[in-house]
Amino acid sequence: MPRSRKSAPAPRVPPATRRQGLLPALIAAAFGSIVFWPALNGPFVFDDLHLPFFDPYAAQMPARFWLGGVRPLLMASYWLNFAFFRTDPWPYHATNIALHCLTATILFFSVRRLTELALGLGSNGLAFAAAAIFLLHPLQTEPVDYVAGRSEVLCGLFVLAGWLIFLERIDRPLKIADVCLILLCAIGAVLSKESGICLLGILLATDLYWGTGTLRDRFERRKAIYIPVIAGALIAVAFILRSLAHSATAGFSASIGPGSYALTQMRVIATYLRLFFYPVGLNLDWGMSFLHTISRSWPWMIPIAGTMVLTIVLYRRVRLASFGLVVFFVTIAPTSSFIPINDALAERRMYLPVAGLAIFVAGMAAALRAPERVKRLAICAVLLACALLSFQRSVVWSDDERLWSQSILQNPGNARAHAEIGGSYIFRKDCARAAIEYAKAATIEGLSPLNGRNLAAAYECSKQNEKALETYKDLVAEHPGAMEWTRIGYLEALKNDVSNSLAAFENALHLDPNYSPAWSYRGTGRLALGNVEGARSDFKRALELDPGDPVAASGLVKISGKN
């Protein structure tokens, strides 16, 4: 593409000025710490509870337990937190905030370099505005305040670091050291989260917008980086698709097809754009339903098509703003395309795309014909609003009950949100309220094995044994399981209905002969009936399967005392 006059090679800023990165980093750390401070002591929530450090044997696990998955660099960061702090949530949250502040600092220098290329002179003001929007925007609260959101932050850190190295060398040949650093950043990004492959698209877009000479000349000058990055991207895509084939939450084996997912992403991307410019109604779990026909998705295509047209129109007029929109589309593509993910929308996926939209805002601010004082006041007002909204959202993240209550307020029909707040009530020993929420979840999506067990356990916990027994019986009628039959046997025994109790234990052992609680509870029933030898045999079998079974161990002690 031809270059506009504004994008002519810019004079270089003295190296001494470029090395003064401490001040932006300190500013980012100060503002980031204040805005996200309320969530520092927030609990682990949602997917946090399924991360490796919650494994009861995590402290004894070898390195391959932590690093053997598809995101080893991300897991290594959790491993470091765990090694020093075990499951204290504060250091995990503090690490997220520190990584986010560092990423915002890198973006500051990237945008400053872009303003050199676009305007002929680096602008600290525009760079600060873009980096501050990225740092403080309410959409960033989920990836920063949510421990599991670190995948986005760490991936974004490596993507922006690799991009900054490339940007600094856009007007001169890349050295071997530069190539190696960019490749290391690309590898770090992909090993933090698969969407790190977007770095290749950012590099190509950067060369297209800001490089000099013909396209062939640009490729020749930078083939030392393009060839290995493209090859690596192809290998990464193959590896990612292979891993997705065995994933229950993403990939073509997910419950939604690629066509429906792509149609739904029209609505999702439009929602992301709305949340950037009007960040009201944030939600940890949107529970957005999928669209299956073009007739339902076409209204959402209009704002996306309009944004694409705007990108083309701005290319010659306000190239910096146009480039920001390109960065947005490139970075959102890995999660908002046609590869299905069970959750259609997740605010944390906007972490890097926010950088693109922040660049767009900076570009439009540069082109706006208004007094500089007015521009500064407008930017300050925007940043203040972002900081206040993010602080308020971080307060919500500091309490899991409040977090899920707001999610339910946004979408009362979200069964998972009702189940999650039920879990928070269980943690607080408020079993009666937990049962109410689990019952709502079961009403919304039916009595699945998970919400059925949760509901029955909450009834047991709140001493509503009749309701618990009824729930377990309803559950085994549709989803028979050894655990459910064992709980039925236990509850029948509390009613002194020995025959039904023993029959339930028999059903449990028929389904799973290796389920130790069924053996130990049946042994307890046999012991109550005076069948000492039968009880002894059951207790021994339970301890063979689970040496730590307390019911079986206690039962054998009773038998020994009788003898």
C-alpha positions in Angstrom: 0.0 0.0 0.0 1.3 3.5 -0.7 2.4 5.5 2.3 0.8 8.8 3.3 2.9 11.9 3.9 2.4 11.5 7.6 3.9 8.1 7.7 7.2 9.1 6.2 10.3 7.9 8.1 10.5 9.9 11.4 13.5 11.4 13.1 14.9 9.1 15.8 14.6 10.0 19.4 17.9 10.1 21.2 18.8 6.7 22.8 19.1 8.3 26.2 15.4 9.3 26.1 14.3 5.8 25.1 16.1 4.3 28.0 14.1 6.3 30.5 11.5 3.6 31.1 11.5 3.8 34.8 9.1 6.7 35.2 6.3 5.1 33.0 6.7 1.9 34.8 6.4 3.6 38.2 3.4 5.5 37.1 1.7 2.3 35.8 2.6 0.5 39.1 1.1 3.3 41.2 -2.1 3.7 39.3 -2.5 0.0 38.7 -2.0 -0.9 42.3 -4.6 1.7 43.4 -7.3 0.7 40.9 -6.9 -3.1 41.4 -6.1 -3.0 45.1 -9.6 -4.0 46.4 -9.3 -7.4 44.6 -5.9 -8.3 46.2 -7.5 -10.2 49.0 -10.3 -11.6 46.8 -10.9 -15.3 46.9 -10.2 -17.9 44.3 -13.3 -18.3 42.1 -14.7 -20.2 39.2 -11.8 -21.8 37.1 -9.3 -20.8 39.8 -10.5 -23.8 41.8 -9.4 -26.2 39.0 -5.9 -24.9 38.7 -3.0 -27.3 39.7 -2.2 -25.6 43.0 -5.6 -26.8 44.3 -4.6 -30.5 43.8 -4.3 -31.9 47.4 -1.0 -33.5 46.4 0.4 -30.5 44.5 3.3 -30.1 46.9 4.6 -33.6 46.1 4.0 -33.5 42.4 7.0 -33.5 40.0 7.7 -30.8 37.4 5.8 -32.6 34.6 2.6 -32.2 36.7 2.9 -28.4 36.4 4.5 -28.1 33.0 3.1 -31.0 31.0 0.0 -29.2 29.6 -0.5 -26.8 26.6 0.4 -23.7 28.6 3.6 -24.6 30.5 4.8 -21.0 31.0 1.6 -20.0 32.5 1.6 -23.0 34.8 5.2 -22.3 35.7 4.1 -18.9 37.1 1.5 -20.6 39.2 4.1 -23.1 40.4 6.3 -20.2 41.6 3.4 -18.6 43.5 2.6 -22.0 45.1 6.2 -22.8 46.0 6.4 -19.7 48.2 2.8 -19.0 49.2 0.9 -22.2 48.8 -2.8 -21.2 48.3 -2.8 -17.7 49.8 -4.7 -15.7 47.1 -2.9 -12.4 47.8 0.4 -13.2 46.0 -1.4 -14.6 43.0 -3.5 -11.4 42.6 -0.4 -9.3 43.2 1.5 -11.1 40.4 -1.4 -10.5 38.0 -1.3 -6.8 38.8 2.5 -6.5 38.4 2.4 -8.3 35.0 -0.4 -6.0 33.9 1.5 -2.9 34.9 4.5 -4.1 33.0 2.5 -4.8 29.9 1.0 -1.3 30.0 4.5 0.1 30.3 5.5 -1.8 27.2 2.5 -0.5 25.3 3.5 3.1 26.3 6.7 2.7 24.3 5.0 0.9 21.5 2.5 3.7 21.0 5.2 6.4 21.3 7.1 4.7 18.5 3.9 4.5 16.5 3.4 8.3 16.9 6.9 8.8 15.5 6.0 6.8 12.4 2.5 8.3 12.0 3.1 12.0 13.0 6.8 12.5 12.5 7.5 13.1 16.2 7.0 10.8 19.2 4.2 12.0 21.5 4.5 11.1 25.2 1.0 12.5 25.7 -0.7 10.2 23.1 1.4 7.2 24.3 0.4 7.9 27.9 -3.3 8.2 27.0 -3.3 4.9 25.1 -1.3 3.0 27.8 -3.5 4.5 30.6 -6.7 3.4 28.8 -5.2 -0.1 28.5 -4.1 0.0 32.1 -7.3 1.3 33.7 -10.2 0.2 31.4 -12.9 -1.7 33.3 -12.7 -4.6 30.8 -9.2 -5.3 32.2 -10.6 -6.1 35.7 -11.5 -9.7 34.7 -8.0 -10.7 33.4 -6.3 -8.9 36.2 -8.5 -9.6 39.2 -9.2 -13.2 38.2 -6.3 -15.5 38.9 -7.2 -17.8 36.0 -7.2 -14.6 33.8 -3.4 -14.5 34.0 -3.2 -16.5 30.8 -4.4 -13.4 29.0 -2.0 -11.0 30.8 1.1 -13.1 30.4 0.4 -13.8 26.8 -0.2 -10.1 26.2 3.1 -9.2 27.9 5.0 -11.4 25.5 3.1 -10.3 22.4 3.6 -6.6 23.1 7.2 -7.1 24.0 7.9 -8.9 20.7 6.0 -6.3 18.8 8.0 -3.4 20.5 11.3 -5.0 19.4 9.9 -5.2 15.8 8.6 -1.6 15.9 11.9 -0.2 17.1 13.6 -1.8 14.0 10.9 -1.1 11.4 13.1 1.4 9.6 16.3 -0.6 9.6 17.4 -4.3 9.2 16.8 -6.7 12.0 19.9 -8.1 13.7 20.3 -11.7 14.7 19.8 -10.7 18.4 16.5 -8.9 17.5 15.3 -12.0 15.6 16.1 -14.2 18.5 14.3 -12.0 21.0 11.2 -11.7 18.9 11.1 -15.5 18.5 11.5 -16.0 22.2 8.6 -13.6 22.8 6.5 -15.4 20.3 7.2 -18.8 22.0 6.5 -17.3 25.4 3.2 -15.9 24.2 2.0 -19.2 22.7 3.2 -21.2 25.8 1.1 -18.8 28.0 -2.0 -19.0 25.8 -2.6 -20.3 22.3 -4.0 -17.0 21.1 -0.4 -15.7 21.2 -0.2 -16.7 17.6 -1.8 -13.3 16.9 1.8 -11.8 17.2 2.4 -12.9 13.6 -0.6 -10.9 12.4 0.5 -7.8 14.3 4.0 -8.0 12.8 2.6 -8.3 9.3 0.1 -5.4 9.8 2.9 -3.3 11.3 5.0 -3.9 8.2 2.1 -3.2 5.9 1.2 0.1 7.5 4.6 1.5 8.5 7.3 -0.3 6.4 9.0 1.3 3.5 9.5 0.0 -0.1 7.5 -2.6 -2.0 5.9 -5.6 -0.2 8.6 -7.8 -1.7 11.4 -5.5 -0.4 9.9 -5.5 3.1 9.7 -9.3 3.1 13.3 -9.6 1.9 14.5 -7.3 4.6 12.7 -9.2 7.3 12.5 -12.7 6.1 14.9 -13.7 8.9 12.0 -13.2 11.3 9.0 -13.9 9.0 10.1 -17.4 7.9 10.7 -18.8 11.4 7.6 -17.1 12.8 5.3 -18.3 10.0 6.8 -21.8 10.3 6.4 -21.7 14.1 2.8 -20.4 13.8 1.9 -23.3 11.5 3.4 -25.8 13.9 1.6 -24.0 16.8 -1.7 -24.1 14.9 -1.3 -27.9 14.2 -0.5 -28.5 17.9 -3.4 -26.4 19.1 -5.9 -28.1 16.8 -4.6 -31.4 18.0 -5.0 -30.5 21.7 -8.5 -29.0 21.0 -9.5 -32.4 19.6 -9.4 -33.7 23.1 -10.8 -30.7 24.9 -14.3 -30.7 26.4 -14.6 -26.9 26.4 -13.2 -25.9 23.0 -12.5 -27.2 19.6 -14.6 -29.0 17.0 -15.6 -31.6 19.6 -17.3 -28.9 21.6 -21.1 -28.9 21.9 -21.5 -26.1 19.3 -20.6 -26.2 15.6 -18.2 -23.9 13.9 -20.9 -22.3 11.8 -23.1 -21.4 14.8 -20.0 -20.2 16.7 -19.0 -17.9 13.9 -22.5 -16.4 13.6 -22.6 -15.9 17.4 -19.3 -14.1 17.3 -20.9 -11.4 15.3 -22.9 -10.5 18.4 -20.0 -11.1 20.7 -17.6 -8.7 18.8 -20.3 -6.1 18.7 -20.8 -6.5 22.4 -17.0 -6.2 23.0 -17.0 -2.9 21.1 -20.0 -1.7 23.1 -18.3 -2.6 26.4 -15.1 -0.7 25.4 -16.9 2.5 24.6 -19.7 2.0 27.2 -18.3 -0.3 29.9 -21.6 -0.9 31.8 -23.0 -4.3 32.6 -19.8 -6.3 33.1 -20.3 -10.0 33.9 -18.0 -12.8 34.8 -20.3 -15.4 33.2 -22.4 -14.0 30.4 -24.0 -17.3 29.6 -24.7 -16.0 26.1 -26.9 -18.3 23.9 -25.6 -19.3 20.5 -27.1 -18.1 17.3 -27.8 -20.7 14.6 -29.2 -18.7 11.7 -28.0 -15.7 9.7 -31.5 -14.1 10.2 -30.7 -13.8 13.9 -27.1 -12.7 13.5 -27.2 -10.2 10.7 -28.2 -7.2 12.9 -24.9 -7.7 14.8 -22.9 -7.8 11.5 -23.8 -4.1 10.9 -21.6 -2.5 13.5 -18.8 -4.9 12.7 -19.0 -4.1 8.9 -19.2 -0.4 9.8 -16.0 -0.8 11.9 -14.2 -2.5 9.0 -15.3 0.2 6.6 -14.0 2.8 9.1 -10.7 1.0 9.2 -10.3 1.3 5.4 -11.5 5.0 5.3 -9.1 6.0 8.0 -6.1 4.3 6.4 -5.2 7.4 4.4 -6.7 10.0 6.7 -5.8 8.9 10.2 -3.5 6.0 9.7 -2.7 5.6 13.4 -6.4 5.1 14.3 -6.9 2.8 11.4 -4.0 0.7 12.6 -5.5 0.5 16.0 -8.6 -1.1 14.6 -6.5 -3.6 12.7 -4.8 -4.6 15.9 -8.2 -5.0 17.5 -9.4 -7.4 14.8 -6.1 -9.3 14.6 -6.0 -9.9 18.4 -9.7 -10.8 18.8 -9.6 -13.3 15.8 -8.1 -16.3 17.7 -11.1 -16.5 20.1 -13.8 -14.9 17.9 -13.6 -16.8 14.7 -15.0 -20.2 13.8 -13.2 -22.5 16.3 -15.9 -23.3 18.9 -15.5 -22.5 22.6 -18.3 -23.5 24.9 -18.4 -20.0 26.4 -19.3 -17.6 23.5 -18.2 -14.5 25.3 -15.6 -13.9 28.1 -14.5 -10.4 29.0 -10.9 -11.5 29.7 -10.5 -12.3 26.0 -10.5 -8.5 25.3 -7.2 -8.0 27.2 -5.0 -7.5 24.1 -7.8 -6.1 21.8 -8.2 -3.3 24.3 -4.7 -2.2 23.3 -5.8 -1.9 19.7 -8.9 0.2 20.6 -6.7 2.4 22.9 -4.4 3.1 19.9 -7.5 3.9 17.9 -8.6 6.4 20.5 -5.1 8.0 20.6 -5.1 8.3 16.8 -8.5 10.0 16.7 -7.4 12.3 19.5 -4.3 13.3 17.5 -6.5 14.0 14.4 -9.2 15.9 16.4 -9.2 19.6 15.6 -9.5 21.1 19.1 -7.3 23.0 21.5 -4.8 20.9 23.2 -6.2 21.9 26.6 -9.6 20.6 25.6 -8.1 17.3 24.4 -6.2 16.9 27.7 -9.3 17.6 29.8 -11.3 15.1 27.7 -8.6 12.4 28.1 -8.3 13.0 31.8 -12.1 12.7 32.2 -12.1 9.4 30.3 -9.2 8.1 32.4 -10.9 9.2 35.6 -14.1 7.4 34.6 -12.2 4.3 33.7 -10.3 4.3 37.0 -13.5 4.7 39.1 -15.4 2.0 37.2 -12.4 -0.4 37.5 -12.0 0.3 41.2 -15.7 -0.4 41.7 -15.5 -3.6 39.7 -12.4 -4.7 41.7 -14.5 -4.2 44.8 -17.0 -6.7 43.3 -14.2 -9.1 42.6 -13.1 -9.0 46.2 -16.1 -11.0 47.3 -17.3 -14.1 45.5 -20.9 -13.8 46.7 -21.1 -10.2 45.4 -19.5 -11.3 42.1 -22.0 -14.0 41.5 -24.9 -11.9 42.7 -24.1 -9.3 40.1 -23.8 -12.0 37.5 -27.2 -13.3 38.3 -28.6 -9.8 38.3 -27.3 -9.4 34.7 -28.7 -12.8 33.6 -31.1 -14.5 36.1 -31.4 -17.5 33.7 -27.7 -18.4 34.1 -27.8 -21.8 35.8 -24.0 -21.9 36.3 -24.1 -18.5 38.1 -26.7 -19.9 40.5 -24.6 -23.0 41.1 -21.5 -20.9 41.7 -23.1 -18.6 44.3 -24.5 -21.8 45.9 -20.9 -22.9 46.2 -20.0 -19.7 47.9 -22.8 -20.2 50.4 -21.6 -23.7 51.1 -18.1 -22.3 51.9 -19.8 -19.9 54.4 -21.7 -22.9 55.9 -25.0 -21.3 54.8 -26.3 -24.5 53.4 -30.0 -23.5 53.4 -29.3 -20.6 51.0 -27.0 -22.8 49.0 -29.9 -25.3 48.5 -32.1 -22.5 47.2 -29.5 -21.5 44.6 -28.8 -25.1 43.5 -32.5 -25.7 43.2 -32.7 -22.7 40.8 -29.9 -24.1 38.8 -31.6 -27.5 38.5 -34.9 -25.8 37.5 -33.2 -23.9 34.7 -31.1 -26.7 33.1 -32.6 -29.9 34.6 -31.2 -32.3 37.1 -27.8 -33.0 35.7 -25.3 -35.1 37.7 -23.4 -32.1 38.9 -26.2 -29.8 40.1 -28.2 -32.8 41.4 -25.3 -33.8 43.7 -24.8 -30.2 44.7 -28.5 -29.8 45.6 -28.7 -33.1 47.5 -25.5 -32.3 49.4 -26.8 -28.9 50.3 -30.1 -30.4 51.6 -28.0 -32.9 53.7 -25.9 -30.1 55.0 -29.0 -28.0 56.0 -30.5 -31.1 57.7 -33.2 -31.5 55.1 -32.7 -35.2 54.8 -36.1 -36.0 53.2 -35.5 -33.5 50.4 -31.9 -34.9 50.0 -33.2 -38.4 49.7 -35.8 -37.4 47.2 -33.2 -35.6 45.1 -30.9 -38.5 45.1 -33.7 -40.8 44.0 -34.7 -38.5 41.2 -31.0 -38.3 40.2 -30.4 -42.1 40.0 -33.6 -42.5 38.0 -31.8 -40.5 35.2 -28.1 -40.7 36.0 -27.4 -43.8 38.2 -24.1 -43.6 40.0 -22.3 -45.4 42.9 -22.0 -42.3 45.0 -25.7 -41.4 44.7 -26.8 -44.9 45.6 -24.4 -44.8 48.6 -25.9 -41.6 49.9 -29.4 -43.1 49.4 -28.3 -46.0 51.5 -26.9 -43.7 54.2 -30.1 -41.6 54.4 -32.3 -44.7 54.5 -30.2 -46.0 57.4 -30.9 -42.8 59.3 -34.6 -43.6 58.9 -33.9 -47.1 60.3 -35.0 -48.6 57.0 -32.3 -51.3 56.9 -33.6 -53.3 54.0 -33.7 -50.3 51.6 -30.4 -49.1 52.9 -28.6 -52.4 52.2 -30.3 -52.6 48.8 -29.0 -49.2 47.9 -25.5 -50.2 48.9 -25.8 -53.3 46.7 -26.9 -51.1 43.8 -23.8 -48.9 44.4 -21.4 -51.8 44.4 -23.1 -53.3 41.3 -22.3 -50.0 39.4 -18.8 -49.6 40.9 -17.3 -52.5 42.9 -14.3 -50.3 43.7 -16.2 -47.5 45.4 -14.9 -47.7 48.9 -17.6 -45.7 50.7 -20.3 -48.2 49.6 -18.2 -51.1 51.2 -17.7 -49.2 54.4 -21.3 -48.0 54.8 -22.6 -51.5 54.0 -20.3 -52.8 56.6 -21.8 -50.4 59.1 -25.2 -51.6 58.2 -24.2 -55.3 58.6 -22.6 -54.5 61.9 -25.8 -52.9 63.2 -27.6 -56.1 62.2 -25.1 -58.3 64.1 -23.4 -59.6 61.0 -19.9 -59.1 62.4 -18.0 -61.3 59.9 -19.8 -59.7 56.9 -19.1 -56.2 58.4 -15.4 -57.1 58.9 -15.1 -58.3 55.3 -16.7 -55.0 54.0 -14.4 -52.8 56.2 -11.3 -54.6 55.1 -12.3 -54.3 51.4 -12.9 -50.6 51.9 -9.5 -50.1 53.4 -7.9 -52.0 50.6 -9.4 -49.6 48.2 -8.8 -46.5 50.3 -6.5 -46.9 53.3 -7.7 -43.6 54.7 -11.4 -44.5 54.8 -12.4 -43.2 58.3 -15.7 -45.2 58.4 -14.1 -48.5 57.7 -11.2 -47.8 60.1 -13.7 -46.9 62.9 -15.8 -50.0 62.2 -12.8 -52.3 62.5 -12.0 -50.7 65.9 -15.5 -51.3 67.1 -15.4 -55.0 66.0 -12.0 -55.4 67.8 -13.5 -53.8 71.0 -16.4 -56.2 70.9 -14.0 -59.2 70.6 
